[in-house]
Amino acid sequence: MQVFVKDNNVDQALKVLKKKMQREGILREIKQRKNYEKPSERRVREKAEATRRARKVARKKAQHEGLLPMPKAKARPARRPGGAPSSTGSGSAS
């Protein structure tokens, strides 16, 4: 996995790396491997994950075919240009 650092902005590169790792499931796998998982527990977990995936695919298919209503779009807060923190709570008490 490779992430490029632009303009010495290491924080942004780290953020991109974490997002890529999360998307690939690496962080989740690291957490799982921290402790030993018995083979029986592993089978149960994998079966539950497969069931969850199958339900999700069936739900998406039903939504696409019009049998279920599409999910409502989540309202996203408007981003400020520059990504600067807000000026409220500046710490000056006068």
N, C-alpha and C positions, 0 to 999 in steps of 0.2 A: 504494500500500500504506500502511496506516495502523495505528499502534500507539498506544494510550493509555497515558500514564504515570500510575499511581495512587500516591498518597501520596508523591510525589517519589522513587519507587523506579525510578531510571533503569536500574539493572543488570537488573532483572526485565524492563523494557520492551525493553531491548536483546536479552535472551535470547529473548523472544517474537518480535522482529523477525527475528533470525537464523534461528529455526526456521521462520517463515513463508517467508523467502527460500529456504531450503533445500528446503522442500516444493514451492515453485513452480519450482525449478530455476534460479533466478537466479544463485546462487553458482557453480554448475557452468558456466553460460554465460559468466560473467565470466572464469573460469579459462581456458575454451576460447578466448575472444577476446583473451587476453593476447598470444598469438603467432599469426602468420598460419598458416592451415591451407589447404593446397592443395586445389583442388576434387576431385581424385582421392582424397585422404586423407579429405575430408569425406564423399564417397560411400561409401567403405569403412566409415567409422565409423557412418554412419547405417544402412547395411545390417546391420551387426553389432548395432546397438541394436534394429532392427526384429526381427531373428532372436531376440534375447534376450527381447524383449517377447512374441513369438509363443510361444516355449517356455514362458514363465511362465504365459501364459493357458492353454495346453494342459495344463500341470501342474496348475493350479488346477482346471480343468474335470475332469480325471481324478480328482483328490482328492475333488471334490464328488460325482462319480458313484460313488465307492467303489472305483475301479480301483487307486488308489494310497493308501497309508496317510497319514493326516493328519500334519503335522509335530508333533513333540513340543513342548509348551509350555516356553518357557525359564523357568528359575527366576529370579525377580527378588528382589533383596535387599530386606528390609523397610526402609521409610523411617522415619526418626525424626521425631517431630512437631517442627515448628519449623525443620527443616533445618539445625540448628546442627552445626558440626563436632565430631568426637569429642574427648573430653578426653584421650585418650592422646597422649603425646609433647608435653606442655605446655611443655617446654623447661626445667623446673626440675630441676637435677641435684643432689640432696642425699643 
